[in-house]
Structure formats: structure tokens, C-alpha cells
Amino acid sequence: MIKKDKGITLISLSIAVIIILTITGMILYSAKDNIYIKNLTNMQNDIANLRDKVSLYYSEYGDIPAQTEYPDITNLENAGVVGVNDTGKFLILELERLDGLTLNYGEDYETYKANGYTYSSDLTDIYIINENSHNIFYVEGIRVKENDQIKMYYTDYTEGDKEAVILKELQDWHEETNEDGETIITNGIAQLKIGDYVDYNPQDRATKTSYTSTRGKSGHTEDQVFNLASYQYGWRVLGVDEETNEILLVAEDFVGPDTGGYEENGRTYYYLSGQTGYANGIEELNTISQLYGQGKGANGARSITVEDVNKIVGYEQTDIENWGKGETQAYGNQVTYSTEGFTYFDEESKTWKTLASGESVTLTNDYYQYDGNNSFIYGKSYWLANKYLISYDEQTIHWGIFGVSGNSMNTGDANDCSMIIGTSSDGRNRYKGIRPVISLDADIAILQQEGASSNPHQIQ
């Protein structure tokens, strides 16, 4: 008996078609997923590559290769990738400043260059960096389908920083000696030299714009008014506070009062006079200086001191202790006074006192002086926030406040222009400028520039 072929039934054919369509759909869906994954991986690889290149650049130059702000980061904020450390501006990364760089995305950078490095809102296929955290983002983002939902990725993480951390320093600010034998200020990234200029602005964020040093404080015949906006000079690196690790800046030139002071050659100087000026002088110098410690990054201010000057010029404690050795006025020499009516300043009570019959007082000399030729320190006339007394004999003693004049720390003679009151003379009017010293926050970020007046280091 001969069998006949039955062929393919309609049901079998339908089942076969369904199976083929299902397999085809799975293949297409898988291919689409692979494209999503590939795009995301390419962007993540770009970010990792850029992060390494930017880190190397920053280590070498103390700056990031970016200067033009990208102001619209709404998409990043909506995606939740902008964290608490992403403060300040977002800047377009300048790719040609990074050596050996190959990227999968970022073609709009060529348009940015062709337009003269200016921002345009249609630049989306481009990488940007936060100026403080140095986190890097892809503006256009990468679309990824996850569980039937489209999700956008703009960097290689999905959530921004939750806790604020110090991102800008590798270690505390401190002083080191570089290979050229120069003293530098560094945090392991930026390197500043003594005398370098920093773009500190005392008016930035200031809430107090003037201070009046009254005649009751200075001893002068007039009140002396200081206006914050009047100081038009720069600020320079003085050193590091060894206790707080704060960078210290000093006014390039001296500060003077706008009214009530002594005018000479177009500049005004601050008067301190007599017993009142001596008793309150240090407090007033520091209070006036604090007016200038309100700018961005500042943690306060004080007047420059003898110790600051000694450190810069290398005048050691042994030099101080040996000053005037063998003479009555030698540093550290003690002289006893017992004349009835003798007037002296009592450091414990911070007041002037007069000896009664049968009383005596022993006073210790703490005056010294020296000459130098450091242009950063000398060439200006300004007060130092340190008192002194110097005894010439058992009847004659002078009290004064240290200062810099010409090429001398103080002067060659305590009688000259630093003595304010003495037993052999009436109270004197003495005038000098004031050089405030600014303390910057210990966690301050400074982008290293040339450090010249025309290109100062930048406070972030």
C-alpha cells in the first residue's frame, strides 16, 4: 500500500511562524540592549579617561583645563547627580590641553573651539567639569532602557555626593623647601612662594565697610577713620600659621586713615600718641586690620608683627638675645626704679601707675633693632603690633611700639620715630601705616597661577 504525504498542516505552520517571530524579537531586543550598554560603557570610559588626564594636569599646573562656564545644568540636577561638593561653576573641559586623549563622545567641542571658546546652549555633546569637586559630566547624557523605562546617565555614577568633604587638598597647608632652596607654601598640589600675589578681595562679602579709631583709643587729637574701599593695592603670601595651617596674606602696601591721620606725599599715616596710644595701640592695630579680613576665604585678620618680620628676614632668637649685650639698654637687661612719682606702664593691669614713697619696680628691656634689604619687608613705614621698653639708665626709660622704617626693623635709635612716651620727654605723636595680615581658611582651595601681580593665584 502506498502512503501519501500529508504535508504541513495550517496549525503546524502557525506555530512555526510564532516561534520564528518570538526568536527574532528576542534577537532584536537583545541587540537593542547591547547598543544601550555599549553607549553607556563608552561614556563611562570617557569619564574615567578624562578624570585621569585632568588629575595629571592639575598635579602639574595646580589648575583645571577649563575656563568657560556652562550655566545650564538643569538636566544634571534633575537626574540627581549634582552633589553637595559640586559647588561653584561648571566649566567646559578644554580637551586640547590634555595630552594623548581619545574619546567616544564630545564632538561639540570642535564647534566650541570654532566659535572662539564661547558658550552656546546648543552645545550638548560636550564634557563639563565642576570647578571645585572636579567631577566630570556628559551634558547630552546617555539613554538606557531599564525594566521598560528610559533612564538617563550623565556621568559614571547615579547619585551625587551626600556628604561634604574637603576635595581640594591632599594635605594641610605647610611650608617646605623646594629643590632650589626656596621656601614654598604647599598642600601637595598648589605651590606658593613667599611674596606671591593672591587675588584676595577684602570687600568681597564684607558687612562692615569702615572703622573709626577714636582719639580716646589712639591718644591723637582727632578721630581717624578707615574706609575699606580706600585700599587699592594687592595681597601677598606671608607664610603659614604653624598652629592652624592657615595661609597668611599681608597687604602689599600699608593701610592709612582717610581722615584724621598724617598726610605726606599723597599718603596718610595712622597716629599713636602718648600714654593712651601706648596702652591701646596694639589693640587698635589689630582691630583696624580686622576690617580687611572679611573677604572670600578669610578667617580673620590681625596686624603684622615683629615675629612675622623676623621670620621673613631670618633674624633669629639668638640674635635678639644678644642685642646690645654689655650695655644698660641690652635686650633682657633689668633695671630697678624707685624714685617717688616715677610713672611706668604695668603690663599686668594694662594701666599706667606711679610709684609712691618707698615703692620700686623692676622693668625688663625688650627693645632691639636691625637693618636689612628685603624689599618685601622694607621700603615702607608701618607699625608692628608689639610694644617695647628700653632703659638707658636708672632715671630714663622709653616706651614705644615697634615699626619698620626705611631699611630698619624699628629704627637705629628708639628715640627716633617709634618711641611714644618716655621719662625724659612728653608724649609724642608718632605716625606710620598699617599692614593687615589675613588668615585664610585651613581648607581653602587655591588654583596656582604665576603669582605675579598681573596673574595672581586664585582663591576658589
C-alpha positions as CSV (number, residue, x, y, z in Angstrom):
1,M,0.0,0.0,0.0
2,I,1.3,3.3,-1.0
3,K,1.3,6.1,1.7
4,K,0.5,9.6,0.7
5,D,2.4,12.6,2.1
6,K,0.1,14.7,4.3
7,G,2.2,18.0,4.0
8,I,2.4,20.7,6.7
9,T,-0.8,21.5,8.4
10,L,-2.1,25.1,9.0
11,I,-1.7,24.7,12.7
12,S,1.9,23.5,12.4
13,L,2.7,26.4,10.2
14,S,1.2,28.9,12.5
15,I,3.2,27.5,15.5
16,A,6.4,27.7,13.4
17,V,5.8,31.3,12.4
18,I,5.1,32.3,16.1
19,I,8.3,30.6,17.2
20,I,10.3,32.3,14.5
21,L,8.8,35.8,15.3
22,T,9.5,35.3,19.0
23,I,13.1,34.3,18.4
24,T,13.5,37.3,16.0
25,G,12.1,39.7,18.6
26,M,14.4,38.4,21.3
27,I,17.4,38.9,19.0
28,L,16.3,42.4,18.1
29,Y,15.6,43.3,21.7
30,S,18.9,41.8,22.8
31,A,20.7,43.8,20.1
32,K,19.0,47.0,21.3
33,D,20.0,46.3,24.8
34,N,23.6,45.7,23.7
35,I,23.6,49.2,22.0
36,Y,22.4,50.8,25.2
37,I,25.1,49.0,27.2
38,K,27.7,49.9,24.6
39,N,26.8,53.6,24.7
40,L,26.8,53.7,28.4
41,T,30.2,51.9,28.6
42,N,31.7,54.3,26.1
43,M,30.6,57.3,28.1
44,Q,31.9,55.8,31.4
45,N,35.2,55.0,29.7
46,D,35.4,58.6,28.5
47,I,34.8,59.9,32.1
48,A,37.4,57.6,33.5
49,N,39.9,58.7,30.9
50,L,39.2,62.4,31.4
51,R,39.4,62.0,35.2
52,D,42.9,60.6,34.9
53,K,44.1,63.2,32.4
54,V,42.6,66.1,34.5
55,S,44.2,64.8,37.7
56,L,47.6,64.7,36.0
57,Y,47.1,68.2,34.6
58,Y,46.1,69.5,38.0
59,S,49.1,67.9,39.7
60,E,51.4,69.7,37.3
61,Y,49.7,73.1,36.9
62,G,47.6,73.5,40.1
63,D,44.6,74.3,37.9
64,I,42.0,72.6,35.8
65,P,41.9,72.9,32.0
66,A,38.7,74.8,31.8
67,Q,37.6,78.4,31.9
68,T,34.2,78.9,30.1
69,E,31.1,78.4,32.3
70,Y,28.4,76.1,31.2
71,P,25.5,77.6,33.1
72,D,22.5,75.3,32.4
73,I,22.9,72.1,34.3
74,T,19.2,71.5,34.9
75,N,19.3,68.0,33.4
76,L,22.1,67.0,35.8
77,E,20.2,68.4,38.8
78,N,17.0,66.6,37.7
79,A,18.9,63.4,37.4
80,G,20.3,63.8,41.0
81,V,24.0,63.5,40.1
82,V,24.9,67.0,41.3
83,G,26.2,66.5,44.9
84,V,27.0,68.8,47.8
85,N,30.6,69.0,46.7
86,D,29.7,70.3,43.3
87,T,29.8,73.9,44.3
88,G,30.6,76.9,42.2
89,K,30.7,76.9,38.4
90,F,30.5,74.1,35.9
91,L,33.1,74.7,33.1
92,I,33.6,73.3,29.6
93,L,36.7,71.0,29.6
94,E,39.3,72.2,27.1
95,L,40.3,68.9,25.6
96,E,43.3,70.0,23.6
97,R,45.1,70.8,26.9
98,L,45.0,67.1,27.8
99,D,47.7,65.1,26.1
100,G,47.0,61.7,24.4
101,L,43.3,61.9,24.7
102,T,40.9,59.7,22.8
103,L,37.1,60.0,23.4
104,N,33.9,58.3,22.1
105,Y,31.8,61.4,22.6
106,G,32.3,65.2,22.8
107,E,32.2,66.3,19.2
108,D,30.6,69.6,20.0
109,Y,33.9,70.7,21.5
110,E,35.1,71.4,17.9
111,T,32.2,73.7,17.5
112,Y,33.1,75.4,20.8
113,K,36.6,76.0,19.6
114,A,35.5,77.2,16.2
115,N,33.2,79.8,17.9
116,G,36.2,81.3,19.8
117,Y,35.8,79.3,23.0
118,T,32.3,80.8,23.8
119,Y,29.3,79.1,25.4
120,S,26.3,78.2,23.3
121,S,23.1,76.5,24.6
122,D,23.2,74.0,21.6
123,L,26.5,72.5,22.8
124,T,25.3,69.3,24.4
125,D,27.7,66.6,23.0
126,I,30.3,68.0,25.3
127,Y,32.0,67.3,28.7
128,I,32.0,69.7,31.6
129,I,33.7,69.8,35.0
130,N,32.8,71.3,38.4
131,E,35.5,73.8,39.4
132,N,35.7,72.7,43.0
133,S,34.9,68.9,43.1
134,H,36.5,68.3,39.7
135,N,33.6,65.9,39.0
136,I,33.0,65.4,35.2
137,F,29.7,65.2,33.4
138,Y,28.5,64.5,29.8
139,V,25.8,67.2,29.1
140,E,23.8,65.3,26.5
141,G,23.6,62.2,28.6
142,I,23.2,58.5,27.6
143,R,19.7,56.9,27.2
144,V,19.4,53.4,28.8
145,K,16.3,51.3,28.9
146,E,15.9,49.5,32.2
147,N,12.8,47.5,33.1
148,D,10.9,49.0,30.2
149,Q,11.8,52.6,31.4
150,I,14.2,55.0,29.9
151,K,16.9,56.3,32.3
152,M,19.5,59.0,31.6
153,Y,23.1,58.8,32.6
154,Y,25.3,61.9,32.7
155,T,28.4,60.5,34.5
156,D,29.7,57.2,35.8
157,Y,27.6,57.2,38.9
158,T,23.8,57.6,39.6
159,E,23.8,59.8,42.8
160,G,25.7,62.9,43.7
161,D,27.8,63.2,46.9
162,K,25.7,63.1,50.1
163,E,28.3,64.4,52.5
164,A,30.6,67.4,52.1
165,V,34.3,66.6,52.1
166,I,37.5,68.5,51.5
167,L,38.1,67.7,47.9
168,K,40.7,70.2,47.0
169,E,43.7,69.5,49.2
170,L,45.9,66.4,49.6
171,Q,47.3,67.6,53.0
172,D,47.4,70.5,55.3
173,W,49.0,73.7,54.1
174,H,52.6,73.8,55.3
175,E,56.0,75.2,54.5
176,E,58.6,73.2,52.6
177,T,62.0,73.9,51.0
178,N,62.0,73.2,47.3
179,E,64.9,71.8,45.2
180,D,66.1,75.4,44.6
181,G,66.3,76.1,48.3
182,E,63.3,78.4,48.3
183,T,60.6,78.3,51.0
184,I,57.2,77.4,49.5
185,I,53.7,77.0,50.8
186,T,52.0,73.9,49.6
187,N,49.2,71.4,50.2
188,G,50.7,68.8,48.0
189,I,49.1,70.3,44.8
190,A,49.5,74.1,44.6
191,Q,52.8,75.7,45.4
192,L,53.1,79.3,46.5
193,K,56.2,81.3,47.3
194,I,56.6,84.0,50.0
195,G,55.7,87.3,48.4
196,D,53.4,85.7,45.7
197,Y,50.3,87.7,44.9
198,V,46.8,86.2,45.6
199,D,43.6,87.6,44.3
200,Y,42.1,88.3,47.7
201,N,39.5,91.0,47.8
202,P,38.7,92.4,51.3
203,Q,35.5,94.0,50.0
204,D,34.0,90.7,48.8
205,R,31.2,89.7,51.2
206,A,32.1,92.4,53.7
207,T,29.4,93.6,56.0
208,K,31.4,96.3,57.7
209,T,32.9,99.0,55.5
210,S,34.6,101.4,57.9
211,Y,36.2,101.7,61.3
212,T,36.8,104.8,63.4
213,S,39.8,104.8,65.8
214,T,38.7,107.4,68.3
215,R,41.0,109.8,70.0
216,G,40.2,108.0,73.2
217,K,41.9,104.9,71.8
218,S,44.8,106.4,69.8
219,G,45.7,109.3,72.1
220,H,45.6,111.6,69.0
221,T,43.8,114.9,68.9
222,E,41.4,113.6,66.2
223,D,39.4,110.5,65.4
224,Q,40.9,108.6,62.5
225,V,38.5,106.9,60.0
226,F,39.4,103.9,57.8
227,N,37.3,103.1,54.8
228,L,37.5,99.6,53.4
229,A,37.2,100.7,49.8
230,S,40.2,103.0,50.0
231,Y,42.8,100.3,49.9
232,Q,43.7,99.7,46.3
233,Y,46.8,97.6,46.5
234,G,47.3,93.8,46.3
235,W,47.8,91.0,48.8
236,R,50.8,88.7,49.1
237,V,51.7,85.4,50.7
238,L,53.4,85.9,54.1
239,G,53.6,82.3,55.3
240,V,51.6,79.7,57.1
241,D,50.3,79.8,60.7
242,E,52.0,76.7,62.1
243,E,49.2,76.1,64.7
244,T,46.2,76.3,62.4
245,N,47.8,75.5,59.0
246,E,46.2,78.7,57.6
247,I,47.8,80.6,54.8
248,L,48.7,84.1,55.8
249,L,48.5,87.0,53.4
250,V,49.8,90.5,54.0
251,A,48.8,93.8,52.4
252,E,51.3,94.7,49.7
253,D,51.3,98.3,50.9
254,F,50.2,99.9,54.1
255,V,46.7,101.0,55.0
256,G,46.1,104.6,56.2
257,P,43.1,106.5,57.5
258,D,41.0,108.6,55.2
259,T,40.6,111.3,57.7
260,G,42.4,112.4,60.9
261,G,45.8,110.9,60.1
262,Y,49.1,112.5,59.0
263,E,49.4,113.3,55.3
264,E,52.7,113.1,53.4
265,N,53.4,112.7,49.7
266,G,49.8,111.8,48.9
267,R,49.6,109.1,51.6
268,T,48.1,109.1,55.1
269,Y,49.5,107.5,58.2
270,Y,48.0,106.4,61.5
271,Y,48.8,108.4,64.6
272,L,49.5,106.9,68.0
273,S,50.2,109.4,70.8
274,G,51.4,109.4,74.4
275,Q,50.3,107.1,77.3
276,T,46.9,106.4,75.7
277,G,48.4,105.4,72.3
278,Y,50.9,103.1,74.0
279,A,48.3,101.5,76.2
280,N,45.8,100.8,73.4
281,G,48.0,100.8,70.3
282,I,48.3,97.0,69.8
283,E,44.5,96.5,70.3
284,E,43.8,99.3,67.8
285,L,46.3,98.0,65.2
286,N,44.6,94.6,65.3
287,T,41.0,96.0,65.3
288,I,41.8,98.2,62.3
289,S,43.3,95.2,60.5
290,Q,40.2,93.1,61.1
291,L,38.3,95.4,58.8
292,Y,40.2,93.9,55.9
293,G,39.6,90.3,56.9
294,Q,36.1,90.0,55.6
295,G,36.8,88.8,52.0
296,K,36.1,85.4,50.4
297,G,38.2,82.7,52.0
298,A,39.2,84.8,55.0
299,N,39.1,83.5,58.6
300,G,40.0,86.8,60.2
301,A,42.9,89.3,60.3
302,R,45.5,91.0,62.5
303,S,48.3,93.4,62.2
304,I,51.7,92.3,61.0
305,T,54.1,91.7,63.9
306,V,57.8,91.7,64.7
307,E,57.8,87.9,64.7
308,D,56.4,88.0,61.1
309,V,59.3,90.2,60.0
310,N,61.9,88.3,61.9
311,K,60.8,85.0,60.2
312,I,60.9,86.5,56.7
313,V,64.4,88.1,57.0
314,G,65.9,85.3,59.1
315,Y,66.5,87.2,62.3
316,E,66.8,84.5,65.0
317,Q,66.0,84.4,68.7
318,T,69.8,84.2,69.5
319,D,70.3,87.5,67.6
320,I,67.5,89.1,69.7
321,E,69.0,87.8,73.0
322,N,72.5,89.1,72.0
323,W,71.3,92.6,71.0
324,G,73.2,95.4,72.9
325,K,75.0,92.9,75.1
326,G,77.0,94.5,77.9
327,E,75.1,97.8,77.8
328,T,72.3,99.1,80.1
329,Q,69.8,99.0,77.2
330,A,70.7,95.4,76.2
331,Y,67.8,93.1,75.4
332,G,66.7,91.3,78.6
333,N,68.6,93.7,80.9
334,Q,66.6,94.5,84.1
335,V,66.6,98.0,85.7
336,T,65.1,98.9,89.1
337,Y,63.3,102.3,89.5
338,S,62.5,103.6,93.0
339,T,62.1,107.4,92.6
340,E,58.8,108.7,94.1
341,G,56.5,109.8,91.3
342,F,58.1,107.6,88.7
343,T,55.4,106.7,86.1
344,Y,55.5,103.3,84.4
345,F,53.2,101.0,82.4
346,D,52.1,97.9,84.3
347,E,51.6,95.1,81.8
348,E,49.5,93.0,84.2
349,S,46.8,95.6,84.7
350,K,47.4,97.3,81.3
351,T,47.4,100.7,83.0
352,W,49.9,103.4,83.8
353,K,51.0,103.6,87.5
354,T,53.0,106.0,89.7
355,L,55.5,104.9,92.4
356,A,54.7,106.1,95.9
357,S,57.4,106.8,98.5
358,G,59.3,103.6,99.4
359,E,58.0,101.7,96.3
360,S,60.1,100.3,93.5
361,V,59.6,98.5,90.2
362,T,62.0,96.3,88.2
363,L,61.5,96.6,84.4
364,T,63.0,94.4,81.7
365,N,64.2,95.7,78.4
366,D,62.7,94.1,75.3
367,Y,63.8,96.6,72.6
368,Y,66.0,95.6,69.7
369,Q,66.6,96.7,66.1
370,Y,68.4,95.7,63.0
371,D,68.8,96.8,59.3
372,G,68.1,94.8,56.2
373,N,67.4,95.0,52.4
374,N,64.4,92.7,51.9
375,S,62.2,94.7,49.5
376,F,59.1,92.6,50.6
377,I,59.6,93.9,54.2
378,Y,61.4,97.2,53.9
379,G,60.9,100.4,51.9
380,K,57.7,101.3,53.7
381,S,56.8,102.9,57.1
382,Y,54.4,100.8,59.1
383,W,53.6,99.8,62.7
384,L,54.3,96.3,64.1
385,A,51.9,95.0,66.7
386,N,54.5,94.7,69.5
387,K,55.3,97.0,72.4
388,Y,58.8,97.6,73.8
389,L,60.5,99.4,76.6
390,I,64.2,100.4,76.7
391,S,66.1,101.7,79.7
392,Y,69.1,104.0,79.3
393,D,69.8,104.5,83.0
394,E,68.0,104.4,86.3
395,Q,66.2,107.6,85.5
396,T,65.5,107.4,81.8
397,I,63.2,104.9,80.1
398,H,61.2,105.0,76.8
399,W,58.1,103.1,75.8
400,G,57.1,102.6,72.2
401,I,55.6,100.3,69.6
402,F,57.9,98.6,67.1
403,G,57.7,99.5,63.4
404,V,59.5,99.3,60.1
405,S,61.0,102.5,58.7
406,G,63.2,102.6,55.6
407,N,65.6,99.7,55.8
408,S,65.3,99.1,59.5
409,M,63.1,97.0,61.8
410,N,62.2,99.7,64.3
411,T,64.9,102.4,63.8
412,G,68.6,102.9,64.7
413,D,67.5,104.8,67.8
414,A,64.4,104.2,70.0
415,N,64.2,108.0,70.3
416,D,63.7,108.4,66.6
417,C,60.2,107.6,65.3
418,S,58.9,104.7,67.4
419,M,59.0,106.0,71.0
420,I,55.6,107.2,72.1
421,I,56.2,108.1,75.8
422,G,59.3,108.5,77.9
423,T,60.5,109.7,81.3
424,S,62.7,112.3,79.6
425,S,60.1,113.7,77.2
426,D,56.4,114.4,76.8
427,G,54.2,112.0,74.9
428,R,55.0,112.0,71.2
429,N,52.8,111.9,68.1
430,R,54.1,109.1,66.0
431,Y,52.7,108.1,62.6
432,K,53.1,105.0,60.4
433,G,51.0,102.9,58.1
434,I,49.3,99.6,59.0
435,R,49.8,96.3,57.2
436,P,46.9,93.8,57.9
437,V,47.7,90.1,57.9
438,I,44.8,87.9,56.6
439,S,44.3,84.3,57.7
440,L,42.7,82.1,55.0
441,D,40.5,79.1,56.0
442,A,42.6,76.0,56.5
443,D,40.6,74.1,53.9
444,I,40.9,76.9,51.3
445,A,41.4,75.8,47.7
446,I,43.8,77.9,45.7
447,L,44.4,77.4,42.0
448,Q,48.0,78.1,41.2
449,Q,48.8,80.8,38.7
450,E,52.1,82.7,38.1
451,G,51.7,84.5,41.4
452,A,52.6,87.8,39.8
453,S,50.5,91.0,40.4
454,S,49.2,90.6,36.8
455,N,48.4,86.9,37.2
456,P,47.8,86.2,40.9
457,H,46.9,82.8,42.4
458,Q,43.1,82.3,42.5
459,I,41.1,81.7,45.7
460,Q,38.3,79.2,45.0
